[in-house]
């Protein structure tokens, strides 16, 4: 009796896996949406782990300017938000459209360069004996420009791909898409 029931149950399970993708768990779109949500929520929440990673990655660069890397990151990420749009799946590749609302590093750097050049032109550099004073002034100005920069929304396409075992992950172009959004 048990063997007789086992065959139909196995056939039903196989049918669910092959014919009814909904029976086997979440769809590819749902998996990608979940992956993006987890990653982007971490940025949006600006948790301690993220701030520690940013601080470690910056090395001494911010310290030279008298800037706390975590404070810079908090200022830069102020106003960060996202919205995940359509996710298109074709065979073993997928593309997720994501609207990112964030401050543009390009705008920050441009504003900093302009204001720093204006500031330098008004100083008597020959009388400036303290090089660290210039670095500190630059750091204060960079923080001010970062705080004053308004976030803007940019739409990116995040590519995903499936490996031979059916595991989905971001493909190489994802990092480039995000970096381009940060600079736009």
Contact map, one row per residue, 1 for C-alpha under 8 A:
1111100000000000000000000000000000000000000000000000000000000000000000000000000000000000000000000000000000000000000000000000000000000000000000000000000000000000000000000000000000000000
1111110000000000000000000000000000000000000000000000000000000000000000000000000000000000000000000000000000000000000000000000000000000000000000000000000000000000000000000000000000000000
1111111000000000000000000000000000000000000000000000000000000000000000000000000000000000000000000000000000000000000000000000000000000000000000000000000000000000000000000000000000000000
1111111100000000000000000000000000000000000000000000000000000000000000000000000000000000000000000000000000000000000000000000000000000000000000000000000000000000000000000000000000000000
1111111110000000000000000000000000000000000000000000000000000000000000000000000000000000000000000000000000000000000000000000000000000000000000000000000000000000000000000000000000000000
0111111111000000000000000000000000000000000000000000000000000000000000000000000000000000000000000000000000000000000000000000000000000000000000000000000000000000000000000000000000000000
0011111111100000000000000000000000000000000000000000000000000000000000000000000000000000000000000000000000000000000000000000000000000000000000000000000000000000000000000000000000000000
0001111111110000000000000000000000000000000000000000000000000000000000000000000000000000000000000000000000000000000000000000000000000000000000000000000000000000000000000000000000000000
0000111111111000000000000000000000000000000000000000000000000000000000000000000000000000000000000000000000000000000000000000000000000000000000000000000000000000000000000000000000000000
0000011111111100000000000000000000000000000000000000000000000000000000000000000000000000000000000000000000000000000000000000000000000000000000000000000000000000000000000000000000000000
0000001111111110000000000000000000000000000000000000000000000000000000000000000000000000000000000000000000000000000000000000000000000000000000000000000000000000000000000000000000000000
0000000111111111000000000000000000000000000000000000000000000000000000000000000000000000000000000000000000000000000000000000000000000000000000000000000000000000000000000000000000000000
0000000011111111100000000000000000000000000000000000000000000000000000000000000000000000000000000000000000000000000000000000000000000000000000000000000000000000000000000000000000000000
0000000001111111110000000000000000000000000000000000000000000000000000000000000000000000000000000000000000000000000000000000000000000000000000000000000000000000000000000000000000000000
0000000000111111111100000000000000000000000000000000000000000000000000000000000000000000000000000000000000000000000000000000000000000000000000000000000000000000000000000000000000000000
0000000000011111111111110000000000000000000000000000000000000000000000000000000000000000000000000000000000000000000000000000000000000000000000000000000000000000000000000000000000000000
0000000000001111111110110000000000000000000000000000000000000000000000000000000000000000000000000000000000000000000000000000000000000000000000000000000000000000000000000000000000000000
0000000000000111111110000000000000000000000000000000000000000000000000000000000000000000000000000000000000000000000000000000000000000000000000000000000000000000000000000000000000000000
0000000000000011111110000000000000000000000000000000000000000000000000000000000000000000000000000000000000000000000000000000000000000000000000000000000000000000000000000000000000000000
0000000000000011111111110000000000000000000000000000000000000000000000000000000000000000000000000000000000000000000000000000000000000000000000000000000000000000000000000000000000000000
0000000000000001111111111010000000000000000000000000000000000000000000000000000000000000000000000000000000000000000000000000000000000000000000000000000000000000000000000000000000000000
0000000000000001000111111110000000000000000000000000000000000000000000000000000000000000000000000000000000000000000000000000000000000000000000000000000000000000000000000000000000000000
0000000000000001100111111000000000000000000000000000000000000000000000000000000000000000000000000000000000000000000000000000000000000000000000000000000000000000000000000000000000000000
0000000000000001100111111100000000000000000000000000000000000000000000000000000000000000000000000000000000000000000000000000000000000000000000000000000000000000000000000000000000000000
0000000000000000000011111110000000000000000000000000000000000000000000000000000000000000000000000000000000000000000000000000000000000000000000000000000000000000000000000000000000000000
0000000000000000000001011111011000000000000000000000000000000000000000000000000000000000000000000000000000000000000000000000000000000000000000000000000000000000000000000000000000000000
0000000000000000000011001111111000000000000000000000000000000000000000000000000000000000000000000000000000000000000000000000000000000000000000000000000000000000000000000000000000000000
0000000000000000000000000111111100000000000000000000000000000000000000000000000000000000100000000000000000000000000000000000000000000000000000000000000000000000000000010000000000000000
0000000000000000000000000011111110000000000000000000000000000000000000000000000000000011100000000000000000000000000000000000000000000000000000000000000000000000000000000000000000000000
0000000000000000000000000111111111000000000000000000000000000000000000000000000000000000000000000000000000000000000000000000000000000000000000000000000000000000000000000000000000000000
0000000000000000000000000111111111100000000000000000000000000000000000000000000000000000000000000000000000000000000000000000000000000000000000000000000000000000000000000000000000000000
0000000000000000000000000001111111110000000000000000000000000000000000000000000000000010000000010000000000000000000000000000000000000000000000000000000000000001000000011000000000000000
0000000000000000000000000000111111111000000000000000000000000000000000000000000000010010000000000000000000000000000000000000000000000000000000000000000000000000000000000000000000000000
0000000000000000000000000000011111111100000000000000000000000000000000000000000000000000000000000000000000000000000000000000000000000000000000000000000000000000000000000000000000000000
0000000000000000000000000000001111111110000000000000000000000000000000000000000000000000000000000000000000000000000000000000000000000000000000000000000000000000000000000000000000000000
0000000000000000000000000000000111111111000000000000000000000000000000000000000000010000000000000000000000000000000000000000000000000000000000000000000000000000000000000000000000000000
0000000000000000000000000000000011111111100000000000000000000000000000000000000000000000000000000000000000000000000000000000000000000000000000000000000000000000000000000000000000000000
0000000000000000000000000000000001111111110000000000000000000000000000000000000000000000000000000000000000000000000000000000000000000000000000000000000000000000000000000000000000000000
0000000000000000000000000000000000111111111000000000000000000000000000000000000000000000000000000000000000000000000000000000000000000000000000000000000000000000000000000000000000000000
0000000000000000000000000000000000011111111100000000000000000000000000000000000001000000000000000000000000000000000000000000000000000000000000000000000000000000000000000000000000000000
0000000000000000000000000000000000001111111110000000000000000000000000000000000000000000000000000000000000000000000000000000000000000000000000000000000000000000000000000000000000000000
0000000000000000000000000000000000000111111111100100000000000000000000000000000000000000000000000000000000000000000000000000000000000000000000000000000000000000000000000000000000000000
0000000000000000000000000000000000000011111111100100000000000000000000000000100100000000000000000000000000000000000000000000000000000000000000000000000000000000000000000000000000000000
0000000000000000000000000000000000000001111111000000000000000000000000000000100110000000000000000000000000000000000000000000000000000000000000000000000000000000000000000000000000000000
0000000000000000000000000000000000000000111111100000000000000000000000000000000000000000000000000000000000000000000000000000000000000000000000000000000000000000000000000000000000000000
0000000000000000000000000000000000000000011111110110000000000000000000000100100000000000000000000000000000000000000000000000000000000000000000000000000000000000000000000000000000000000
0000000000000000000000000000000000000000011011111110000000000000000000000000000000000000000000000000000000000000000000000000000000000000000000000000000000000000000000000000000000000000
0000000000000000000000000000000000000000000001111111000000000000000000000000000000000000000000000000000000000000000000000000000000000000000000000000000000000000000000000000000000000000
0000000000000000000000000000000000000000000000111111100000000000000000000000000000000000000000000000000000000000000000000000000000000000000000000000000000000000000000000000000000000000
0000000000000000000000000000000000000000011001111111110000000000000000000000000000000000000000000000000000000000000000000000000000000000000000000000000000000000000000000000000000000000
0000000000000000000000000000000000000000000001111111111000000000000001001100000000000000000000000000000000000000000000000000000000000000000000000000000000000000000000000000000000000000
0000000000000000000000000000000000000000000000011111111100000000000001000000000000000000000000000000000000000000000000000000000000000000000000000000000000000000000000000000000000000000
0000000000000000000000000000000000000000000000001111111110000000000000000000000000000000000000000000000000000000000000000000000000000000000000000000000000000000000000000000000000000000
0000000000000000000000000000000000000000000000000111111111000000000011001000000000000000000000000000000000000000000000000000000000000000000000000000000000000000000000000000000000000000
0000000000000000000000000000000000000000000000000011111111100000000011000000000000000000000000000000000000000000000000000000000000000000000000000000000000000000000000000000000000000000
0000000000000000000000000000000000000000000000000001111111100000000000000000000000000000000000000000000000000000000000000000000000000000000000000000000000000000000000000000000000000000
0000000000000000000000000000000000000000000000000000111111100000000000000000000000000000000000000000000000000000000000000000000000000000000000000000000000000000000000000000000000000000
0000000000000000000000000000000000000000000000000000011111111100000010000000000000000000000000000000000000000000000000000000000000000000000000000000000000000000000000000000000000000000
0000000000000000000000000000000000000000000000000000001111111110000000000000000000000000000000000000000000000000000000000000000000000000000000000000000000000000000000000000000000000000
0000000000000000000000000000000000000000000000000000000001111111000000000000000000000000000000000000000000000000000000000000000000000000000000000000000000000000000000000000000000000000
0000000000000000000000000000000000000000000000000000000001111111100000000000000000000000000000000000000000000000000000000000000000000000000000000000000000000000000000000000000000000000
0000000000000000000000000000000000000000000000000000000001111111111110000000000000000000000000000000000000000000000000000000000000000000001000000000000000000000000000000000000000000000
0000000000000000000000000000000000000000000000000000000000111111111110000000000000000000000000000000000000000000000000000000000000000000000000000000000000000000000000000000000000000000
0000000000000000000000000000000000000000000000000000000000011111111000000000000000000000000000000000000000000000000000000000000000010011000000000000000000000000000000000000000000000000
0000000000000000000000000000000000000000000000000000000000001111111000000000000000000000000000000000000000000000000000000000000000010011111100000000000000000000000000000000000000000000
0000000000000000000000000000000000000000000000000000000000000111111100000000000000000000000000000000000000000000000000000000000000000011001100000000000000000000000000000000000000000000
0000000000000000000000000000000000000000000000000000000000000111111110110000000000000000000000000000000000000000000000000000000000000000001100100000000000000000000000000000000000000000
0000000000000000000000000000000000000000000000000000000000000110011111110000000000000000000000000000000000000000000000000000000000000000000000000000000000000000000000000000000000000000
0000000000000000000000000000000000000000000000000000011001000110001111111000000000000000000000000000000000000000000000000000000000000000000000000000000000000000000000000000000000000000
0000000000000000000000000000000000000000000000000011011000000000000111111100000000000000000000000000000000000000000000000000000000000000000000000000000000000000000000000000000000000000
0000000000000000000000000000000000000000000000000000000000000000001111111110000000000000000000000000000000000000000000000000000000000000000000000000000000000000000000000000000000000000
0000000000000000000000000000000000000000000000000000000000000000001111111111000000000000000000000000000000000000000000000000000000000000000000100100000000000000000000000000000000000000
0000000000000000000000000000000000000000000000000010010000000000000011111111100000000000000000000000000000000000000000000000000000000000000000000000000000000000000000000000000000000000
0000000000000000000000000000000000000000000001000010000000000000000001111111110000000000000000000000000000000000000000000000000000000000000000000000000000000000000000000000000000000000
0000000000000000000000000000000000000000000000000000000000000000000000111111110000000000000000000000000000000000000000000000000000000000000000100110000000000000000000000000000000000000
0000000000000000000000000000000000000000000000000000000000000000000000011111110000000000000000000000011000000000000000000000000000000000000000000110000000000000000000000000000000000000
0000000000000000000000000000000000000000001101000000000000000000000000001111111100000000000000000000011000000000000000000000000000000000000000000000000000000000000000000000000000000000
0000000000000000000000000000000000000000000000000000000000000000000000000111111100000000000000000000011000000000000000000000000000000000000000000000000000000000000000000000000000000000
0000000000000000000000000000000000000000000000000000000000000000000000000000111110000000000000000000111000000000000000000000000000000000000000000000001000000000000000000000000000000000
0000000000000000000000000000000000000000001100000000000000000000000000000000111111000000000000000001111000000000000000000000000000000000000000000000001000000000000000000000000000000000
0000000000000000000000000000000000000000000100000000000000000000000000000000001111100000000000000001110000000000000000000000000000000000000000000000000000000000000000000000000000000000
0000000000000000000000000000000000000001000000000000000000000000000000000000000111110000000000000111100000000000000000000000000000000000000000000000000000000000000000000000000000000000
0000000000000000000000000000000000000000000000000000000000000000000000000000000011111000000000000111000000000000000000000000000000000000000000000000000000000000000000000000000000000000
0000000000000000000000000000000010010000000000000000000000000000000000000000000001111100000000011110000000000000000000000000000000000000000000000000000000000000000000000000000000000000
0000000000000000000000000000000000000000000000000000000000000000000000000000000000111110000000011110000000000000000000000000000000000000000000000000000000000000000000000000000000000000
0000000000000000000000000000000000000000000000000000000000000000000000000000000000011111000000011000000000000000000000000000000000000000000000000000000000000000000000000000000000000000
0000000000000000000000000000100110000000000000000000000000000000000000000000000000001111100001111000000000000000000000000000000000000000000000000000000000000000000000000000000000000000
0000000000000000000000000000100000000000000000000000000000000000000000000000000000000111110001110000000000000000000000000000000000000000000000000000000000000000000000000000000000000000
0000000000000000000000000001100000000000000000000000000000000000000000000000000000000011111111100000000000000000000000000000000000000000000000000000000000000000000000000000000000000000
0000000000000000000000000000000000000000000000000000000000000000000000000000000000000001111111000000000000000000000000000000000000000000000000000000000000000000000000000000000000000000
0000000000000000000000000000000000000000000000000000000000000000000000000000000000000000111111000000000000000000000000000000000000000000000000000000000000000000000000000000000000000000
0000000000000000000000000000000000000000000000000000000000000000000000000000000000000000111111000000000000000000000000000000000000000000000000000000000000000000111000000000000000000000
0000000000000000000000000000000000000000000000000000000000000000000000000000000000000000111111100000000000000000000000000000000000000000000000000000000000000011110000000000000000000000
0000000000000000000000000000000000000000000000000000000000000000000000000000000000000011111111110000000000000000000000000000000000000000000000000000000000000011100000000000000000000000
0000000000000000000000000000000000000000000000000000000000000000000000000000000000000011100011111000000000000000000000000000000000000000000000000000000000001111000000000000000000000000
0000000000000000000000000000000100000000000000000000000000000000000000000000000000011111000001111100000000000000000000000000000000000000000000000000000000001111000000000000000000000000
0000000000000000000000000000000000000000000000000000000000000000000000000000000000011110000000111110000000000000000000000000000000000000000000000000000000111100000000000000000000000000
0000000000000000000000000000000000000000000000000000000000000000000000000000000001111000000000011111000000000000000000000000000000000000000000000000000000111100000000000000000000000000
0000000000000000000000000000000000000000000000000000000000000000000000000000000001111000000000001111100000000000000000000000000000000000000000000000000011110000000000000000000000000000
0000000000000000000000000000000000000000000000000000000000000000000000000000000111100000000000000111110000000000000000000000000000000000000000000000000111110000000000000000000000001000
0000000000000000000000000000000000000000000000000000000000000000000000000000001111000000000000000011111000000000000000000000000000000000000000000000001111000000000000000000000000000000
0000000000000000000000000000000000000000000000000000000000000000000000000001111110000000000000000001111100000000000000000000000000000000000000000000011110000000000000000000000000000100
0000000000000000000000000000000000000000000000000000000000000000000000000001111100000000000000000000111110110000000000000000000000000000000000000000111100000000000000000000000000000100
0000000000000000000000000000000000000000000000000000000000000000000000000000000000000000000000000000011111110000000000000000000000000000000000000000101100000000000000000000000000001111
0000000000000000000000000000000000000000000000000000000000000000000000000000000000000000000000000000001111111000000000000000000000000000000000000000000000000000000000000000000000000111
0000000000000000000000000000000000000000000000000000000000000000000000000000000000000000000000000000000111111100000000000000000000000000000000000000000000000000000000000000000000000111
0000000000000000000000000000000000000000000000000000000000000000000000000000000000000000000000000000001111111110000000000000000000000000000000000000100000000000000000000000000000000011
0000000000000000000000000000000000000000000000000000000000000000000000000000000000000000000000000000001111111111000000000000000000000000000001001100100000000000000000000000000000000000
0000000000000000000000000000000000000000000000000000000000000000000000000000000000000000000000000000000011111111100000000000000000000000000000000000000000000000000000000000000000000000
0000000000000000000000000000000000000000000000000000000000000000000000000000000000000000000000000000000001111111110000000000000000000000000000000000000000000000000000000000000000000000
0000000000000000000000000000000000000000000000000000000000000000000000000000000000000000000000000000000000111111111000000000000000000000000000001000000000000000000000000000000000000000
0000000000000000000000000000000000000000000000000000000000000000000000000000000000000000000000000000000000011111111100000000000000000000000011001000000000000000000000000000000000000000
0000000000000000000000000000000000000000000000000000000000000000000000000000000000000000000000000000000000001111111110000000000000000000000000000000000000000000000000000000000000000000
0000000000000000000000000000000000000000000000000000000000000000000000000000000000000000000000000000000000000111111111000000000000000000000000000000000000000000000000000000000000000000
0000000000000000000000000000000000000000000000000000000000000000000000000000000000000000000000000000000000000011111111100000000000000000000010000000000000000000000000000000000000000000
0000000000000000000000000000000000000000000000000000000000000000000000000000000000000000000000000000000000000001111111110000000000000000010010000000000000000000000000000000000000000000
0000000000000000000000000000000000000000000000000000000000000000000000000000000000000000000000000000000000000000111111111000000000000000000000000000000000000000000000000000000000000000
0000000000000000000000000000000000000000000000000000000000000000000000000000000000000000000000000000000000000000011111111100000000000000000000000000000000000000000000000000000000000000
0000000000000000000000000000000000000000000000000000000000000000000000000000000000000000000000000000000000000000001111111110000000000000000000000000000000000000000000000000000000000000
0000000000000000000000000000000000000000000000000000000000000000000000000000000000000000000000000000000000000000000111111110100000000000000000000000000000000000000000000000000000000000
0000000000000000000000000000000000000000000000000000000000000000000000000000000000000000000000000000000000000000000011111111000000000000000000000000000000000000000000000000000000000000
0000000000000000000000000000000000000000000000000000000000000000000000000000000000000000000000000000000000000000000001111111000000000000000000000000000000000000000000000000000000000000
0000000000000000000000000000000000000000000000000000000000000000000000000000000000000000000000000000000000000000000000111111100000000000000000000000000000000000000000000000000000000000
0000000000000000000000000000000000000000000000000000000000000000000000000000000000000000000000000000000000000000000000001111111100000000000000000000000000000000000000000000000000000000
0000000000000000000000000000000000000000000000000000000000000000000000000000000000000000000000000000000000000000000000010011111100000000000000000000000000000000000000000000000000000000
0000000000000000000000000000000000000000000000000000000000000000000000000000000000000000000000000000000000000000000000000001111110000000000000000000000000000000000000000000000000000000
0000000000000000000000000000000000000000000000000000000000000000000000000000000000000000000000000000000000000000000000000001111110000000000000000000000000000000000000000000000000000000
0000000000000000000000000000000000000000000000000000000000000000000000000000000000000000000000000000000000000000000000000001111111100000000000000000000000000000000000000000000000000000
0000000000000000000000000000000000000000000000000000000000000000000000000000000000000000000000000000000000000000000000000000011111100000000000000000000000000000000000000000000000000000
0000000000000000000000000000000000000000000000000000000000000000000000000000000000000000000000000000000000000000000000000000000111111100000000000000000000000000000000000000000000000000
0000000000000000000000000000000000000000000000000000000000000000000000000000000000000000000000000000000000000000000000000000000111111110000000000000000000000000000000000000000000000000
0000000000000000000000000000000000000000000000000000000000000001100000000000000000000000000000000000000000000000000000000000000001111111000000000000000000000000000000000000000000000000
0000000000000000000000000000000000000000000000000000000000000000000000000000000000000000000000000000000000000000000000000000000001111111100000000000000000000000000000000000000000000000
0000000000000000000000000000000000000000000000000000000000000000000000000000000000000000000000000000000000000000000000000000000001111111110000000000000000000000000000000000000000000000
0000000000000000000000000000000000000000000000000000000000000001110000000000000000000000000000000000000000000000000000000000000000111111111000000000000000000000000000000000000000000000
0000000000000000000000000000000000000000000000000000000000000001110000000000000000000000000000000000000000000000000000000000000000011111111100000000000000000000000000000000000000000000
0000000000000000000000000000000000000000000000000000000000000000100000000000000000000000000000000000000000000000000000000000000000001111111110000000000000000000000000000000000000000000
0000000000000000000000000000000000000000000000000000000000000000100000000000000000000000000000000000000000000000000100000000000000000111111111000000000000000000000000000000000000000000
0000000000000000000000000000000000000000000000000000000000000100111000000000000000000000000000000000000000000000000000000000000000000011111111100000000000000000000000000000000000000000
0000000000000000000000000000000000000000000000000000000000000000111000000000000000000000000000000000000000000000000000000000000000000001111111110000000000000000000000000000000000000000
0000000000000000000000000000000000000000000000000000000000000000000000000000000000000000000000000000000000000001001100000000000000000000111111111000000000000000000000000000000000000000
0000000000000000000000000000000000000000000000000000000000000000000000000000000000000000000000000000000000010001000000000000000000000000011111111100000000000000000000000000000000000000
0000000000000000000000000000000000000000000000000000000000000000001000010010000000000000000000000000000000000000000000000000000000000000001111111110000000000000000000000000000000000000
0000000000000000000000000000000000000000000000000000000000000000000000000000000000000000000000000000000000000000000000000000000000000000000111111111000000000000000000000000000000000000
0000000000000000000000000000000000000000000000000000000000000000000000000000000000000000000000000000000000010011000000000000000000000000000011111111100000000000000000000000000000000000
0000000000000000000000000000000000000000000000000000000000000000000000010011000000000000000000000000000000010000000000000000000000000000000001111111100000000000000000000000000000000000
0000000000000000000000000000000000000000000000000000000000000000000000000011000000000000000000000000000000000000000000000000000000000000000000111111100000000000000000000000000000000000
0000000000000000000000000000000000000000000000000000000000000000000000000000000000000000000000000000000000000000000000000000000000000000000000011111110000000000000000000000000000000000
0000000000000000000000000000000000000000000000000000000000000000000000000000000000000000000000000000001100110000000000000000000000000000000000001111111000000000000000000000000000000000
0000000000000000000000000000000000000000000000000000000000000000000000000000000000000000000000000000011000000000000000000000000000000000000000000001111100000000000000000000000000000000
0000000000000000000000000000000000000000000000000000000000000000000000000000001100000000000000000000111100000000000000000000000000000000000000000000111110000000000000000000000000000000
0000000000000000000000000000000000000000000000000000000000000000000000000000000000000000000000000001111100000000000000000000000000000000000000000000011111000000000000000000000000000000
0000000000000000000000000000000000000000000000000000000000000000000000000000000000000000000000000011110000000000000000000000000000000000000000000000001111100000000000000000000000000000
0000000000000000000000000000000000000000000000000000000000000000000000000000000000000000000000000011100000000000000000000000000000000000000000000000000111110000000000000000000000001001
0000000000000000000000000000000000000000000000000000000000000000000000000000000000000000000000001111000000000000000000000000000000000000000000000000000011111000000000000000000000001000
0000000000000000000000000000000000000000000000000000000000000000000000000000000000000000000000001111000000000000000000000000000000000000000000000000000001111100000000000000000011001000
0000000000000000000000000000000000000000000000000000000000000000000000000000000000000000000000111100000000000000000000000000000000000000000000000000000000111110000000000000010010000000
0000000000000000000000000000000000000000000000000000000000000000000000000000000000000000000000111100000000000000000000000000000000000000000000000000000000011111000000000100110010000000
0000000000000000000000000000000000000000000000000000000000000000000000000000000000000000000011110000000000000000000000000000000000000000000000000000000000001111100000000111110000000000
0000000000000000000000000000000100000000000000000000000000000000000000000000000000000000000011110000000000000000000000000000000000000000000000000000000000000111110000011110010000000000
0000000000000000000000000000000000000000000000000000000000000000000000000000000000000000000111000000000000000000000000000000000000000000000000000000000000000011111000011110000000000000
0000000000000000000000000000000000000000000000000000000000000000000000000000000000000000000110000000000000000000000000000000000000000000000000000000000000000001111111111000000000000000
0000000000000000000000000000000000000000000000000000000000000000000000000000000000000000000100000000000000000000000000000000000000000000000000000000000000000000111111110000000000000000
0000000000000000000000000000000000000000000000000000000000000000000000000000000000000000000000000000000000000000000000000000000000000000000000000000000000000000011111100000000000000000
0000000000000000000000000000000000000000000000000000000000000000000000000000000000000000000000000000000000000000000000000000000000000000000000000000000000000000011111100000000000000000
0000000000000000000000000000000000000000000000000000000000000000000000000000000000000000000000000000000000000000000000000000000000000000000000000000000000000000011111110000000000000000
0000000000000000000000000000000000000000000000000000000000000000000000000000000000000000000000000000000000000000000000000000000000000000000000000000000000000000011111111000000000000000
0000000000000000000000000001000100000000000000000000000000000000000000000000000000000000000000000000000000000000000000000000000000000000000000000000000000000001111001111100000000000000
0000000000000000000000000000000100000000000000000000000000000000000000000000000000000000000000000000000000000000000000000000000000000000000000000000000000000001110000111110000000000000
0000000000000000000000000000000000000000000000000000000000000000000000000000000000000000000000000000000000000000000000000000000000000000000000000000000000000111100000011111110000000000
0000000000000000000000000000000000000000000000000000000000000000000000000000000000000000000000000000000000000000000000000000000000000000000000000000000000000011100000001111110000000000
0000000000000000000000000000000000000000000000000000000000000000000000000000000000000000000000000000000000000000000000000000000000000000000000000000000000000010000000000111111100000000
0000000000000000000000000000000000000000000000000000000000000000000000000000000000000000000000000000000000000000000000000000000000000000000000000000000000000110000000000111111110000000
0000000000000000000000000000000000000000000000000000000000000000000000000000000000000000000000000000000000000000000000000000000000000000000000000000000000001111000000000111111111000000
0000000000000000000000000000000000000000000000000000000000000000000000000000000000000000000000000000000000000000000000000000000000000000000000000000000000000000000000000001111111100000
0000000000000000000000000000000000000000000000000000000000000000000000000000000000000000000000000000000000000000000000000000000000000000000000000000000000000000000000000001111111110000
0000000000000000000000000000000000000000000000000000000000000000000000000000000000000000000000000000000000000000000000000000000000000000000000000000000000011100000000000000111111111000
0000000000000000000000000000000000000000000000000000000000000000000000000000000000000000000000000000000000000000000000000000000000000000000000000000000000010000000000000000011111111100
0000000000000000000000000000000000000000000000000000000000000000000000000000000000000000000000000000000000000000000000000000000000000000000000000000000000000000000000000000001111111110
0000000000000000000000000000000000000000000000000000000000000000000000000000000000000000000000000000000000000000000000000000000000000000000000000000000000000000000000000000000111111111
0000000000000000000000000000000000000000000000000000000000000000000000000000000000000000000000000001000100000000000000000000000000000000000000000000000001110000000000000000000011111111
0000000000000000000000000000000000000000000000000000000000000000000000000000000000000000000000000000011111000000000000000000000000000000000000000000000000000000000000000000000001111111
0000000000000000000000000000000000000000000000000000000000000000000000000000000000000000000000000000000111100000000000000000000000000000000000000000000000000000000000000000000000111111
0000000000000000000000000000000000000000000000000000000000000000000000000000000000000000000000000000000111100000000000000000000000000000000000000000000001000000000000000000000000011111
